[in-house]
Amino acid sequence: MQTIIELLTNMTHSTTEGKFGVAAIFIYFIIIVAVACYRIKENLKHEHH
């Protein structure tokens, strides 16, 4: 959580390119979490125990 707060704080003091970079990091993080959740859901559906 500290890392996210630090990114947001530094983003406010950054250049336009830096703001786009931080936004890209957040978008990438959201995609990673969404894909992980999807794969977990699919794996739970196809378990054969």
N, C-alpha and C positions, 0 to 999 in steps of 0.2 A: 504494500500500500504506500509506503514511503517513496518508492520509486515513481509511482504514478503522480503523487503530489509534487515531487521534485520536477518531473517532466512538465507538468502544468505550470508550475511557478516559473521555470526557466523559459517556457514558451512565451510568457507575457513579456519577457525582456529580450526576446530574440528578434531576428530579422524575419522578413516575409518567408524566405527560404527555410529558415528554422521552424517556423510555424507550420509550413507544409510538411516538413519532415516529421514533426511530432504527430501531426494528424495522420500521416502515413503509418507511423508506428502503431497508433491506436487502431486504425483500420485493419492492419495486419494481425494484431492481437485478437481482435474480434473474429476475424476469419479463422484463425487457429482454434479458438475456443469453440466456435460454431461447428467446425469440421470434427473436432474431437467429440463433441456431444452427439453429433450425427452418427459417428462410427460406433460409439458406445451403445447408442440406441439400436442400431442395426445388429450389433453383436449380441445384444440381449435378446433380440427377436429370434436369432438363428441358433441359439444355444440348444444342444441336444443332450440333455441330461436325463 
